[in-house]
Amino acid sequence: MDSRMTTLQWSEDMGVEMAQMDATHQECVALLQAVQGADDARLMAAWERLLAHTEAHFAEEDRWMQATRFAAGNCHSQQHQQVLNIMRDGTERARKGRLVELRLMAAELAVWLPQHIDAMDAGLAHHLRQVGYDPATGHIAHPEALPHEPLQGWGGASGLGEGDAPVAGQVAGCSDKKIGCNA
């Protein structure tokens, strides 16, 4: 079976040791599963729920990064914007009857999401733990641990620096749009 068509399953290995982030990722996986399992009549509604969740999910992470001195233009935030743009494009394509492209995008998201969690979100979660950031209140328990300058580059666990090659693949239907830095 083509791994691109495999339905993503949540695994504890995808956890980043931050309850709120893990819960959001579990919700994302469930919504992606709903998209992948939807028949044509229910596909758009399922996709729109996934898109709305993803917009809120990424906005939340972007707020956390800003609150803890990740640079506004860091690669993690840029990747969020690229994925949202592609998902929105998929919505427009599907509204024109191009449901196959939307299904291919969902399959690509199922490949991309675990890579993003591992390469980007795990590093963010580590950073948030280091500074004692409480996502529920916005309180920073260890302000002395905040970086003096905003963090640049990946802001992820991979240790890659600014300009290093992205880990994630391409989204179907948008083969010229790499999801990563320097796109």
ZALO-878766 format. One record per atom (N, C-alpha, C): x, y, z. Coordinates in pm, whole numbers. Layout:
<rs>
<r X="X" Y="Y" Z="Z"/>
...
</rs>
This chain:
<rs>
<r X="84" Y="-119" Z="0"/>
<r X="0" Y="0" Z="0"/>
<r X="88" Y="124" Z="0"/>
<r X="49" Y="223" Z="-75"/>
<r X="120" Y="350" Z="-80"/>
<r X="111" Y="418" Z="56"/>
<r X="226" Y="448" Z="117"/>
<r X="226" Y="507" Z="251"/>
<r X="159" Y="643" Z="254"/>
<r X="149" Y="710" Z="139"/>
<r X="83" Y="839" Z="134"/>
<r X="-67" Y="825" Z="157"/>
<r X="-121" Y="706" Z="135"/>
<r X="-263" Y="685" Z="153"/>
<r X="-295" Y="622" Z="288"/>
<r X="-196" Y="599" Z="370"/>
<r X="-215" Y="542" Z="501"/>
<r X="-275" Y="647" Z="593"/>
<r X="-375" Y="606" Z="669"/>
<r X="-437" Y="696" Z="765"/>
<r X="-344" Y="712" Z="884"/>
<r X="-318" Y="835" Z="922"/>
<r X="-231" Y="865" Z="1035"/>
<r X="-298" Y="819" Z="1163"/>
<r X="-222" Y="756" Z="1249"/>
<r X="-269" Y="713" Z="1380"/>
<r X="-187" Y="784" Z="1486"/>
<r X="-254" Y="831" Z="1592"/>
<r X="-182" Y="893" Z="1702"/>
<r X="-100" Y="787" Z="1771"/>
<r X="19" Y="825" Z="1810"/>
<r X="109" Y="737" Z="1884"/>
<r X="172" Y="818" Z="1996"/>
<r X="195" Y="755" Z="2109"/>
<r X="262" Y="824" Z="2220"/>
<r X="400" Y="874" Z="2177"/>
<r X="459" Y="809" Z="2076"/>
<r X="588" Y="854" Z="2023"/>
<r X="579" Y="994" Z="1963"/>
<r X="458" Y="1036" Z="1927"/>
<r X="438" Y="1169" Z="1871"/>
<r X="427" Y="1275" Z="1981"/>
<r X="416" Y="1233" Z="2105"/>
<r X="403" Y="1326" Z="2217"/>
<r X="529" Y="1408" Z="2237"/>
<r X="510" Y="1530" Z="2287"/>
<r X="622" Y="1622" Z="2309"/>
<r X="637" Y="1661" Z="2456"/>
<r X="572" Y="1585" Z="2544"/>
<r X="580" Y="1608" Z="2688"/>
<r X="526" Y="1745" Z="2729"/>
<r X="423" Y="1788" Z="2658"/>
<r X="352" Y="1911" Z="2693"/>
<r X="205" Y="1881" Z="2668"/>
<r X="129" Y="1867" Z="2776"/>
<r X="-8" Y="1816" Z="2768"/>
<r X="-96" Y="1894" Z="2670"/>
<r X="-92" Y="2025" Z="2676"/>
<r X="-179" Y="2103" Z="2589"/>
<r X="-143" Y="2085" Z="2442"/>
<r X="-14" Y="2081" Z="2412"/>
<r X="29" Y="2062" Z="2274"/>
<r X="-6" Y="1920" Z="2226"/>
<r X="16" Y="1822" Z="2313"/>
<r X="-17" Y="1684" Z="2276"/>
<r X="-167" Y="1668" Z="2250"/>
<r X="-249" Y="1729" Z="2333"/>
<r X="-395" Y="1720" Z="2314"/>
<r X="-436" Y="1783" Z="2181"/>
<r X="-376" Y="1896" Z="2148"/>
<r X="-407" Y="1962" Z="2021"/>
<r X="-364" Y="1875" Z="1904"/>
<r X="-249" Y="1812" Z="1915"/>
<r X="-201" Y="1724" Z="1808"/>
<r X="-292" Y="1601" Z="1795"/>
<r X="-338" Y="1548" Z="1907"/>
<r X="-431" Y="1434" Z="1901"/>
<r X="-561" Y="1474" Z="1830"/>
<r X="-611" Y="1593" Z="1861"/>
<r X="-731" Y="1642" Z="1793"/>
<r X="-706" Y="1656" Z="1643"/>
<r X="-589" Y="1707" Z="1608"/>
<r X="-554" Y="1725" Z="1468"/>
<r X="-553" Y="1590" Z="1396"/>
<r X="-494" Y="1490" Z="1458"/>
<r X="-490" Y="1356" Z="1398"/>
<r X="-632" Y="1304" Z="1380"/>
<r X="-718" Y="1320" Z="1479"/>
<r X="-857" Y="1272" Z="1469"/>
<r X="-931" Y="1344" Z="1355"/>
<r X="-911" Y="1474" Z="1343"/>
<r X="-976" Y="1549" Z="1236"/>
<r X="-922" Y="1509" Z="1099"/>
<r X="-793" Y="1482" Z="1091"/>
<r X="-734" Y="1436" Z="966"/>
<r X="-787" Y="1298" Z="929"/>
<r X="-804" Y="1212" Z="1029"/>
<r X="-864" Y="1080" Z="1004"/>
<r X="-1006" Y="1095" Z="950"/>
<r X="-1081" Y="1190" Z="1005"/>
<r X="-1218" Y="1213" Z="957"/>
<r X="-1218" Y="1257" Z="811"/>
<r X="-1121" Y="1341" Z="774"/>
<r X="-1110" Y="1382" Z="634"/>
<r X="-1078" Y="1261" Z="548"/>
<r X="-981" Y="1184" Z="589"/>
<r X="-939" Y="1070" Z="509"/>
<r X="-1049" Y="964" Z="496"/>
<r X="-1138" Y="956" Z="594"/>
<r X="-1244" Y="857" Z="591"/>
<r X="-1376" Y="908" Z="534"/>
<r X="-1381" Y="1037" Z="501"/>
<r X="-1507" Y="1097" Z="454"/>
<r X="-1539" Y="1057" Z="310"/>
<r X="-1667" Y="1035" Z="286"/>
<r X="-1710" Y="1017" Z="148"/>
<r X="-1719" Y="1156" Z="84"/>
<r X="-1742" Y="1161" Z="-46"/>
<r X="-1743" Y="1288" Z="-117"/>
<r X="-1844" Y="1387" Z="-59"/>
<r X="-1957" Y="1339" Z="-14"/>
<r X="-2061" Y="1429" Z="39"/>
<r X="-2019" Y="1495" Z="169"/>
<r X="-1934" Y="1430" Z="247"/>
<r X="-1893" Y="1485" Z="377"/>
<r X="-1750" Y="1540" Z="378"/>
<r X="-1681" Y="1527" Z="265"/>
<r X="-1539" Y="1566" Z="261"/>
<r X="-1518" Y="1713" Z="293"/>
<r X="-1592" Y="1802" Z="230"/>
<r X="-1569" Y="1946" Z="252"/>
<r X="-1593" Y="1986" Z="396"/>
<r X="-1698" Y="1935" Z="458"/>
<r X="-1725" Y="1969" Z="597"/>
<r X="-1612" Y="1921" Z="687"/>
<r X="-1564" Y="1799" Z="663"/>
<r X="-1453" Y="1745" Z="743"/>
<r X="-1326" Y="1828" Z="722"/>
<r X="-1298" Y="1864" Z="596"/>
<r X="-1179" Y="1945" Z="565"/>
<r X="-1189" Y="2081" Z="631"/>
<r X="-1305" Y="2144" Z="626"/>
<r X="-1320" Y="2276" Z="686"/>
<r X="-1303" Y="2272" Z="838"/>
<r X="-1346" Y="2163" Z="902"/>
<r X="-1321" Y="2148" Z="1047"/>
<r X="-1170" Y="2135" Z="1072"/>
<r X="-1102" Y="2057" Z="988"/>
<r X="-956" Y="2042" Z="1002"/>
<r X="-887" Y="2176" Z="980"/>
<r X="-928" Y="2249" Z="879"/>
<r X="-867" Y="2379" Z="851"/>
<r X="-888" Y="2476" Z="968"/>
<r X="-1009" Y="2485" Z="1020"/>
<r X="-1036" Y="2575" Z="1133"/>
<r X="-952" Y="2536" Z="1255"/>
<r X="-942" Y="2406" Z="1281"/>
<r X="-859" Y="2359" Z="1392"/>
<r X="-713" Y="2395" Z="1370"/>
<r X="-666" Y="2375" Z="1247"/>
<r X="-525" Y="2402" Z="1216"/>
<r X="-495" Y="2550" Z="1229"/>
<r X="-586" Y="2636" Z="1185"/>
<r X="-566" Y="2780" Z="1201"/>
<r X="-552" Y="2817" Z="1349"/>
<r X="-640" Y="2764" Z="1433"/>
<r X="-633" Y="2793" Z="1577"/>
<r X="-508" Y="2732" Z="1639"/>
<r X="-476" Y="2611" Z="1600"/>
<r X="-359" Y="2539" Z="1650"/>
<r X="-230" Y="2617" Z="1621"/>
<r X="-213" Y="2657" Z="1496"/>
<r X="-92" Y="2729" Z="1458"/>
<r X="-88" Y="2867" Z="1522"/>
<r X="-201" Y="2935" Z="1531"/>
<r X="-204" Y="3067" Z="1595"/>
<r X="-163" Y="3055" Z="1741"/>
<r X="-207" Y="2951" Z="1806"/>
<r X="-171" Y="2929" Z="1946"/>
<r X="-20" Y="2909" Z="1961"/>
<r X="37" Y="2821" Z="1880"/>
<r X="182" Y="2798" Z="1887"/>
<r X="258" Y="2925" Z="1853"/>
<r X="211" Y="2999" Z="1754"/>
<r X="278" Y="3125" Z="1717"/>
<r X="274" Y="3224" Z="1834"/>
<r X="163" Y="3230" Z="1907"/>
<r X="156" Y="3317" Z="2027"/>
<r X="257" Y="3273" Z="2132"/>
<r X="267" Y="3142" Z="2152"/>
<r X="363" Y="3091" Z="2249"/>
<r X="505" Y="3128" Z="2209"/>
<r X="534" Y="3117" Z="2080"/>
<r X="669" Y="3152" Z="2033"/>
<r X="696" Y="3300" Z="2056"/>
<r X="601" Y="3384" Z="2023"/>
<r X="620" Y="3528" Z="2043"/>
<r X="639" Y="3562" Z="2190"/>
<r X="563" Y="3497" Z="2276"/>
<r X="571" Y="3524" Z="2420"/>
<r X="704" Y="3481" Z="2480"/>
<r X="773" Y="3388" Z="2413"/>
<r X="897" Y="3335" Z="2469"/>
<r X="1018" Y="3363" Z="2382"/>
<r X="1006" Y="3467" Z="2299"/>
<r X="1115" Y="3523" Z="2219"/>
<r X="1165" Y="3436" Z="2104"/>
<r X="1076" Y="3364" Z="2042"/>
<r X="1108" Y="3311" Z="1911"/>
<r X="1090" Y="3430" Z="1817"/>
<r X="1173" Y="3444" Z="1716"/>
<r X="1159" Y="3555" Z="1622"/>
<r X="1028" Y="3544" Z="1546"/>
<r X="967" Y="3657" Z="1518"/>
<r X="839" Y="3659" Z="1447"/>
<r X="847" Y="3588" Z="1312"/>
<r X="962" Y="3593" Z="1247"/>
<r X="978" Y="3532" Z="1115"/>
<r X="1051" Y="3400" Z="1118"/>
<r X="1054" Y="3331" Z="1232"/>
<r X="1129" Y="3206" Z="1237"/>
<r X="1068" Y="3101" Z="1146"/>
<r X="1145" Y="3001" Z="1114"/>
<r X="1105" Y="2899" Z="1018"/>
<r X="981" Y="2823" Z="1064"/>
<r X="966" Y="2800" Z="1193"/>
<r X="851" Y="2728" Z="1244"/>
<r X="723" Y="2804" Z="1209"/>
<r X="721" Y="2933" Z="1235"/>
<r X="603" Y="3015" Z="1202"/>
<r X="583" Y="3023" Z="1050"/>
<r X="692" Y="3032" Z="976"/>
<r X="681" Y="3036" Z="830"/>
<r X="619" Y="2907" Z="777"/>
<r X="658" Y="2796" Z="836"/>
<r X="603" Y="2668" Z="794"/>
<r X="452" Y="2664" Z="821"/>
<r X="412" Y="2716" Z="936"/>
<r X="268" Y="2724" Z="966"/>
<r X="194" Y="2800" Z="857"/>
<r X="246" Y="2915" Z="818"/>
<r X="180" Y="2996" Z="716"/>
<r X="176" Y="2925" Z="581"/>
<r X="284" Y="2857" Z="546"/>
<r X="287" Y="2785" Z="418"/>
<r X="183" Y="2674" Z="416"/>
<r X="173" Y="2599" Z="523"/>
<r X="76" Y="2490" Z="529"/>
<r X="-66" Y="2545" Z="523"/>
<r X="-93" Y="2652" Z="598"/>
<r X="-226" Y="2711" Z="594"/>
<r X="-260" Y="2762" Z="454"/>
<r X="-165" Y="2824" Z="387"/>
<r X="-190" Y="2871" Z="251"/>
<r X="-224" Y="2755" Z="157"/>
<r X="-152" Y="2646" Z="171"/>
<r X="-177" Y="2528" Z="88"/>
<r X="-313" Y="2468" Z="121"/>
<r X="-346" Y="2461" Z="250"/>
<r X="-477" Y="2406" Z="288"/>
<r X="-591" Y="2494" Z="236"/>
<r X="-572" Y="2625" Z="243"/>
<r X="-675" Y="2716" Z="191"/>
<r X="-689" Y="2701" Z="40"/>
<r X="-577" Y="2683" Z="-28"/>
<r X="-581" Y="2658" Z="-172"/>
<r X="-656" Y="2528" Z="-200"/>
<r X="-634" Y="2428" Z="-118"/>
<r X="-705" Y="2301" Z="-132"/>
<r X="-855" Y="2318" Z="-116"/>
<r X="-894" Y="2406" Z="-24"/>
<r X="-1036" Y="2434" Z="-5"/>
<r X="-1096" Y="2492" Z="-131"/>
<r X="-1027" Y="2587" Z="-191"/>
<r X="-1077" Y="2649" Z="-315"/>
<r X="-1084" Y="2548" Z="-429"/>
<r X="-984" Y="2463" Z="-438"/>
<r X="-984" Y="2360" Z="-543"/>
<r X="-1102" Y="2265" Z="-524"/>
<r X="-1125" Y="2224" Z="-399"/>
<r X="-1234" Y="2131" Z="-373"/>
<r X="-1370" Y="2194" Z="-401"/>
<r X="-1383" Y="2322" Z="-374"/>
<r X="-1509" Y="2391" Z="-403"/>
<r X="-1538" Y="2394" Z="-553"/>
<r X="-1435" Y="2376" Z="-632"/>
<r X="-1450" Y="2370" Z="-779"/>
<r X="-1465" Y="2226" Z="-825"/>
<r X="-1485" Y="2135" Z="-730"/>
<r X="-1507" Y="1995" Z="-764"/>
<r X="-1384" Y="1909" Z="-770"/>
<r X="-1270" Y="1961" Z="-732"/>
<r X="-1144" Y="1887" Z="-742"/>
<r X="-1115" Y="1817" Z="-609"/>
<r X="-1203" Y="1725" Z="-573"/>
<r X="-1193" Y="1655" Z="-445"/>
<r X="-1071" Y="1563" Z="-437"/>
<r X="-1030" Y="1509" Z="-550"/>
<r X="-914" Y="1419" Z="-551"/>
<r X="-791" Y="1494" Z="-500"/>
<r X="-775" Y="1619" Z="-541"/>
<r X="-659" Y="1697" Z="-496"/>
<r X="-665" Y="1720" Z="-345"/>
<r X="-783" Y="1741" Z="-292"/>
<r X="-799" Y="1759" Z="-148"/>
<r X="-762" Y="1630" Z="-74"/>
<r X="-802" Y="1518" Z="-129"/>
<r X="-766" Y="1390" Z="-67"/>
<r X="-615" Y="1367" Z="-71"/>
<r X="-551" Y="1407" Z="-180"/>
<r X="-405" Y="1394" Z="-187"/>
<r X="-338" Y="1487" Z="-86"/>
<r X="-392" Y="1606" Z="-69"/>
<r X="-337" Y="1698" Z="33"/>
<r X="-351" Y="1637" Z="172"/>
<r X="-464" Y="1576" Z="200"/>
<r X="-483" Y="1512" Z="330"/>
<r X="-380" Y="1401" Z="352"/>
<r X="-354" Y="1324" Z="247"/>
<r X="-253" Y="1218" Z="258"/>
<r X="-115" Y="1277" Z="285"/>
<r X="-83" Y="1387" Z="219"/>
<r X="45" Y="1453" Z="242"/>
<r X="53" Y="1511" Z="384"/>
<r X="-56" Y="1565" Z="433"/>
<r X="-58" Y="1616" Z="570"/>
<r X="-32" Y="1504" Z="670"/>
<r X="-83" Y="1384" Z="640"/>
<r X="-60" Y="1269" Z="728"/>
<r X="87" Y="1230" Z="734"/>
<r X="160" Y="1259" Z="629"/>
<r X="305" Y="1235" Z="627"/>
<r X="377" Y="1351" Z="695"/>
<r X="332" Y="1473" Z="665"/>
<r X="399" Y="1593" Z="715"/>
<r X="384" Y="1612" Z="865"/>
<r X="266" Y="1591" Z="920"/>
<r X="240" Y="1624" Z="1061"/>
<r X="337" Y="1558" Z="1158"/>
<r X="361" Y="1427" Z="1152"/>
<r X="457" Y="1368" Z="1247"/>
<r X="598" Y="1426" Z="1230"/>
<r X="636" Y="1459" Z="1107"/>
<r X="767" Y="1520" Z="1084"/>
<r X="773" Y="1659" Z="1147"/>
<r X="666" Y="1735" Z="1132"/>
<r X="661" Y="1869" Z="1191"/>
<r X="666" Y="1861" Z="1343"/>
<r X="591" Y="1770" Z="1399"/>
<r X="593" Y="1754" Z="1545"/>
<r X="733" Y="1721" Z="1592"/>
<r X="799" Y="1628" Z="1523"/>
<r X="932" Y="1585" Z="1564"/>
<r X="1038" Y="1693" Z="1541"/>
<r X="1033" Y="1760" Z="1427"/>
<r X="1138" Y="1856" Z="1392"/>
<r X="1114" Y="1995" Z="1449"/>
<r X="990" Y="2032" Z="1472"/>
<r X="959" Y="2169" Z="1513"/>
<r X="895" Y="2175" Z="1652"/>
<r X="784" Y="2104" Z="1668"/>
<r X="708" Y="2118" Z="1792"/>
<r X="779" Y="2060" Z="1913"/>
<r X="855" Y="1954" Z="1895"/>
<r X="929" Y="1897" Z="2009"/>
<r X="1030" Y="1999" Z="2062"/>
<r X="1095" Y="2071" Z="1971"/>
<r X="1189" Y="2175" Z="2012"/>
<r X="1119" Y="2291" Z="2080"/>
<r X="1003" Y="2329" Z="2029"/>
<r X="926" Y="2436" Z="2093"/>
<r X="883" Y="2393" Z="2233"/>
<r X="833" Y="2271" Z="2246"/>
<r X="791" Y="2221" Z="2377"/>
<r X="908" Y="2221" Z="2475"/>
<r X="1024" Y="2179" Z="2428"/>
<r X="1144" Y="2181" Z="2514"/>
<r X="1175" Y="2323" Z="2558"/>
<r X="1173" Y="2416" Z="2466"/>
<r X="1198" Y="2557" Z="2498"/>
<r X="1097" Y="2608" Z="2600"/>
<r X="970" Y="2577" Z="2579"/>
<r X="866" Y="2623" Z="2671"/>
<r X="886" Y="2566" Z="2811"/>
<r X="927" Y="2441" Z="2819"/>
<r X="957" Y="2381" Z="2950"/>
<r X="1077" Y="2449" Z="3015"/>
<r X="1179" Y="2481" Z="2934"/>
<r X="1299" Y="2544" Z="2987"/>
<r X="1269" Y="2680" Z="3051"/>
<r X="1178" Y="2754" Z="2989"/>
<r X="1147" Y="2887" Z="3045"/>
<r X="1030" Y="2881" Z="3141"/>
<r X="974" Y="2763" Z="3162"/>
<r X="863" Y="2746" Z="3254"/>
<r X="735" Y="2814" Z="3206"/>
<r X="710" Y="2807" Z="3077"/>
<r X="594" Y="2873" Z="3019"/>
<r X="468" Y="2793" Z="3045"/>
<r X="367" Y="2858" Z="3099"/>
<r X="236" Y="2796" Z="3122"/>
<r X="143" Y="2842" Z="3010"/>
<r X="109" Y="2754" Z="2915"/>
<r X="27" Y="2797" Z="2803"/>
<r X="-114" Y="2841" Z="2844"/>
<r X="-162" Y="2794" Z="2956"/>
<r X="-296" Y="2832" Z="3001"/>
<r X="-301" Y="2976" Z="3051"/>
<r X="-194" Y="3020" Z="3115"/>
<r X="-194" Y="3154" Z="3175"/>
<r X="-99" Y="3252" Z="3106"/>
<r X="-2" Y="3199" Z="3032"/>
<r X="100" Y="3283" Z="2971"/>
<r X="212" Y="3319" Z="3067"/>
<r X="207" Y="3266" Z="3189"/>
<r X="310" Y="3296" Z="3290"/>
<r X="440" Y="3224" Z="3254"/>
<r X="551" Y="3297" Z="3271"/>
<r X="685" Y="3243" Z="3249"/>
<r X="752" Y="3232" Z="3385"/>
<r X="771" Y="3110" Z="3431"/>
<r X="826" Y="3086" Z="3565"/>
<r X="975" Y="3116" Z="3573"/>
<r X="1045" Y="3105" Z="3461"/>
<r X="1191" Y="3125" Z="3460"/>
<r X="1229" Y="3230" Z="3355"/>
<r X="1193" Y="3355" Z="3377"/>
<r X="1224" Y="3458" Z="3277"/>
<r X="1374" Y="3471" Z="3251"/>
<r X="1454" Y="3433" Z="3348"/>
<r X="1600" Y="3439" Z="3329"/>
<r X="1646" Y="3340" Z="3222"/>
<r X="1564" Y="3241" Z="3191"/>
<r X="1598" Y="3142" Z="3089"/>
<r X="1557" Y="3186" Z="2948"/>
<r X="1484" Y="3296" Z="2938"/>
<r X="1446" Y="3346" Z="2805"/>
<r X="1571" Y="3386" Z="2728"/>
<r X="1573" Y="3360" Z="2599"/>
<r X="1689" Y="3403" Z="2519"/>
<r X="1697" Y="3555" Z="2517"/>
<r X="1820" Y="3607" Z="2512"/>
<r X="1839" Y="3753" Z="2508"/>
<r X="1790" Y="3810" Z="2377"/>
<r X="1811" Y="3737" Z="2269"/>
<r X="1766" Y="3776" Z="2136"/>
<r X="1662" Y="3675" Z="2089"/>
<r X="1568" Y="3716" Z="2007"/>
<r X="1471" Y="3620" Z="1955"/>
<r X="1539" Y="3506" Z="1881"/>
<r X="1489" Y="3384" Z="1903"/>
<r X="1544" Y="3266" Z="1837"/>
<r X="1514" Y="3271" Z="1689"/>
<r X="1613" Y="3239" Z="1608"/>
<r X="1600" Y="3238" Z="1462"/>
<r X="1606" Y="3094" Z="1413"/>
<r X="1582" Y="3075" Z="1286"/>
<r X="1599" Y="2944" Z="1225"/>
<r X="1483" Y="2852" Z="1256"/>
<r X="1514" Y="2726" Z="1273"/>
<r X="1413" Y="2622" Z="1287"/>
<r X="1336" Y="2631" Z="1417"/>
<r X="1404" Y="2658" Z="1526"/>
<r X="1336" Y="2657" Z="1654"/>
<r X="1283" Y="2518" Z="1686"/>
<r X="1353" Y="2418" Z="1636"/>
<r X="1307" Y="2281" Z="1656"/>
<r X="1415" Y="2195" Z="1717"/>
<r X="1380" Y="2071" Z="1740"/>
<r X="1469" Y="1978" Z="1809"/>
<r X="1579" Y="1925" Z="1719"/>
<r X="1570" Y="1949" Z="1591"/>
<r X="1664" Y="1888" Z="1498"/>
<r X="1804" Y="1945" Z="1505"/>
<r X="1818" Y="2063" Z="1563"/>
<r X="1949" Y="2124" Z="1572"/>
<r X="1991" Y="2191" Z="1443"/>
<r X="1903" Y="2196" Z="1344"/>
<r X="1937" Y="2260" Z="1218"/>
<r X="1937" Y="2410" Z="1237"/>
<r X="2022" Y="2475" Z="1164"/>
<r X="2030" Y="2620" Z="1172"/>
<r X="1961" Y="2687" Z="1057"/>
<r X="1966" Y="2817" Z="1058"/>
<r X="1906" Y="2898" Z="951"/>
<r X="1962" Y="2853" Z="817"/>
<r X="1872" Y="2825" Z="723"/>
<r X="1914" Y="2790" Z="589"/>
<r X="1938" Y="2642" Z="566"/>
<r X="1936" Y="2559" Z="672"/>
<r X="1953" Y="2416" Z="652"/>
<r X="1830" Y="2360" Z="581"/>
<r X="1848" Y="2248" Z="515"/>
<r X="1740" Y="2189" Z="437"/>
<r X="1624" Y="2145" Z="525"/>
<r X="1500" Y="2166" Z="479"/>
<r X="1384" Y="2123" Z="556"/>
<r X="1371" Y="1972" Z="556"/>
<r X="1304" Y="1921" Z="658"/>
<r X="1284" Y="1779" Z="674"/>
<r X="1157" Y="1735" Z="602"/>
<r X="1055" Y="1818" Z="607"/>
<r X="924" Y="1778" Z="557"/>
<r X="920" Y="1767" Z="406"/>
<r X="822" Y="1691" Z="358"/>
<r X="805" Y="1669" Z="215"/>
<r X="720" Y="1775" Z="150"/>
<r X="669" Y="1741" Z="34"/>
<r X="586" Y="1834" Z="-41"/>
<r X="440" Y="1796" Z="-25"/>
<r X="353" Y="1892" Z="-43"/>
<r X="211" Y="1865" Z="-38"/>
<r X="162" Y="1839" Z="-180"/>
<r X="88" Y="1732" Z="-198"/>
<r X="37" Y="1695" Z="-330"/>
<r X="-44" Y="1809" Z="-388"/>
<r X="-31" Y="1827" Z="-517"/>
<r X="-104" Y="1934" Z="-583"/>
<r X="-30" Y="2065" Z="-576"/>
<r X="76" Y="2070" Z="-498"/>
<r X="154" Y="2193" Z="-483"/>
<r X="301" Y="2155" Z="-483"/>
<r X="342" Y="2074" Z="-580"/>
<r X="475" Y="2015" Z="-580"/>
<r X="586" Y="2118" Z="-586"/>
<r X="553" Y="2242" Z="-623"/>
<r X="657" Y="2343" Z="-627"/>
<r X="669" Y="2418" Z="-494"/>
<r X="589" Y="2382" Z="-396"/>
<r X="588" Y="2452" Z="-268"/>
<r X="645" Y="2359" Z="-160"/>
<r X="770" Y="2374" Z="-127"/>
<r X="829" Y="2299" Z="-19"/>
<r X="772" Y="2350" Z="112"/>
<r X="744" Y="2261" Z="204"/>
<r X="700" Y="2302" Z="336"/>
<r X="825" Y="2301" Z="423"/>
<r X="879" Y="2415" Z="445"/>
<r X="999" Y="2429" Z="525"/>
<r X="1057" Y="2567" Z="503"/>
<r X="1175" Y="2589" Z="549"/>
<r X="1241" Y="2718" Z="530"/>
<r X="1279" Y="2735" Z="384"/>
<r X="1304" Y="2857" Z="349"/>
<r X="1354" Y="2889" Z="216"/>
<r X="1262" Y="2841" Z="105"/>
<r X="1133" Y="2837" Z="133"/>
<r X="1038" Y="2788" Z="32"/>
<r X="1022" Y="2889" Z="-80"/>
</rs>
